[in-house]
Amino acid sequence: MEEKQLYGALTVYRERGAYLRRLEQFEKAKASYDEAFQNSPEDVRTLTGRSQVCADAVKPVQAYSDAELALQLEPRNMNARNMQARALYTMSDFERSVVMNFRGLRVRRQPPYFTEGINQGIETIQDCIGVNAGSVMLDFLPLIKQLEATRGSDNEPQKVTHVSRIPKPERKRKLTQMEARKHYILSRVLAMKYLGPMAYDKFFLQSLTEDPRIKSANSAGSEELKSLVKEALRSLSERQEMLRSQRPYYTIKFAEKAESKHQNKYKELVLIREREIGARTSERLLKQLEKSMRENRVMDLIAQAERMQLFLDSKTPRTLPDKELYTDRLYRAVGEGYLSQHRLSYTLSERGNRRRIAFLMGLPVGRPTSFDSVMANYPYKFIDIKEATEKVQASLEMCENSTMKCWLMYELARLLCTQKNYALAKYYGKRCQREAQELGSVTWWLNGCFVLMSGDMQQANANEVRVLVEEAYEYSKKMQDPERVHAFLFKCAEMVSQTVTADERKAIMQREKQVVSVMNAEQAIETQVLFKKMSTVPPGRRFSVLPRKPEPGGEAERRKRIQRGLTVIPGPEQVIPAPPQSGVLGLQLFDI
């Protein structure tokens, strides 16, 4: 069964393509023209129609080829010549487009397609290199001379350097924070200038390409979605580049400079107002932040610091001239907040202070209900630690503010300590101390020292901790009131000097060897056999010859019934009174 050929297929598909082109459905219109071209490859109207569709859909190469093919079939066809000139203009070949339009104008003056093409081409040339471009070459003359001086003369003999057999990868210079921000802002400005409202579609597609949610379990659908996003972003980028070639950015800036003095004055007033609002907002956020720092509420301090950093990221040195000053004040307050955690409490017991130090230094602690103010205000969040580490590293590479660098290095060292990467954590902790020493900040130097102590205490490096404690003791004398830090350092040195046995079974085996070592040969053999038999007996039935911790489950009834958080009532434990019995004869109370 063969499919019957459609009667008048050329006319049907060609007219359908023309109708869809008027509706701006270019993909469907091109498909209809392709069907018409397959039925009759030598039809000039089909070729000119498809050329017009491709020109409207910003596909100038195919539009030009279709117009060329139509002119080969019919050299006097003015529609094909118009499409050829239009495609040349879309391909940014403005001079040839003007020439082709002048040639067509000699043959046909009406309809005024060629006249419009001439005016459009001449105006674009004036925008690029004519009077509308302004003094762009004169403005950039120092930069051009500088580039020519660095490039050198072509006639000079080139010195042949040694060519290594080992290929070295090219290292591209990374952008600083200021340069990256300038590139990002300029890309958004260019998109808004040339694409108009479609710029928001481009921003959405750019964020969608980096969105991790686009990767799903449905791999086929995910790949299709990626291809759609990539194709749409490519089309918008090509449209923007085409419009930019027709009217360069320096032409737009020159036109903006030629505005009225009233509009310039209004813009200056708007800028002054924006600076005042930015300064007031920064002062208000800093006051809230310093209040949390004075009250030792570190969790609120970090949340407010993140909020203020987002606010500062949205500002530029033009809209907020004192941005560097506010950044320094922000991270000085953050450093004071982190350092305020390293203190002892005189209301806690000795065990409570030791538990606080173990918590701050990353040592294992239990998880009972805590009434410790430091643990309650610790800035802890449930985050993906690897993602947070990559984010901090990316921020550190682009950072330029010295105080912010100290904070980023401290955060990176703390995150790496949590991941047990002690060598790299030590490297960033040392860098934090070096940056703080150049800056003259005692606070961040001590914070970096505490990060180093945390890694050494987790690895049980007692000697390194003692050296760090002595160094921090001498350096902390530069503070106004170093007594609080000194007490904390002494307690850390005291904790690290005491050997703590982590495994209870190892302690029992060590005690057994000590007991056997003081006996004679016969008793030692009998005692070893006894210990071996005892190790096979369950803990609940074992005779407690060796000193051990109390077994779980043997907690006194009175201990169970006390309220959590209250001190234990002194005195011997009393037996729970028997349940009351009724005086009525024959009545019994059952404990159900």
Sequence and secondary structure as in RCSB ss.txt:
>XXXX:A:sequence
MEEKQLYGALTVYRERGAYLRRLEQFEKAKASYDEAFQNSPEDVRTLTGRSQVCADAVKPVQAYSDAELALQLEP
RNMNARNMQARALYTMSDFERSVVMNFRGLRVRRQPPYFTEGINQGIETIQDCIGVNAGSVMLDFLPLIKQLEAT
RGSDNEPQKVTHVSRIPKPERKRKLTQMEARKHYILSRVLAMKYLGPMAYDKFFLQSLTEDPRIKSANSAGSEEL
KSLVKEALRSLSERQEMLRSQRPYYTIKFAEKAESKHQNKYKELVLIREREIGARTSERLLKQLEKSMRENRVMD
LIAQAERMQLFLDSKTPRTLPDKELYTDRLYRAVGEGYLSQHRLSYTLSERGNRRRIAFLMGLPVGRPTSFDSVM
ANYPYKFIDIKEATEKVQASLEMCENSTMKCWLMYELARLLCTQKNYALAKYYGKRCQREAQELGSVTWWLNGCF
VLMSGDMQQANANEVRVLVEEAYEYSKKMQDPERVHAFLFKCAEMVSQTVTADERKAIMQREKQVVSVMNAEQAI
ETQVLFKKMSTVPPGRRFSVLPRKPEPGGEAERRKRIQRGLTVIPGPEQVIPAPPQSGVLGLQLFDI
>XXXX:A:secstr
      TTHHHHHHHHHHHHHHTT HHHHHHHHHHHHHH TT HHHHHHHHHHHHHTT HHHHHHHHHHHHHH T
T HHHHHHHHHHHHHTT HHHHHHHHHHHHHH  SSTHHHHHHHHHHHHHHHHHSGGG SHHHHTHHHHHHHHHH
H  SSS        SS          HHHHHHHHHHHHHHHHHHHTTHHHHHHHHHHHHT GGG  S HHHHHHH
HHHHHHHHHHHHHHHHHHHHHS HHHHHHHHHTS HHHHHHHHHHHHHHHHHHHHHHHHHHHHHHHHHHTT HHH
HHHHHHHHHHHHHT  TTT TTHHHHHHHHHHHHHHHHHHTS   SSS HHHHHHHHHHHTT     S    HHH
HT       HHHHHHHHHHHHHH   HHHHHHHHHHHHHHHHHTT HHHHHHHHHHHHHHHHHHT HHHHHHHHH
HHHHHHHHTT HHHHHHHHHHHHHHGGGSS THHHHHHHHHHHHHHHS     HHHHHHHHHHHHHHTS HHHHH
HHHHHHHHHHHS GGGS   S     TT   HHHHHS TTS    S            STT      
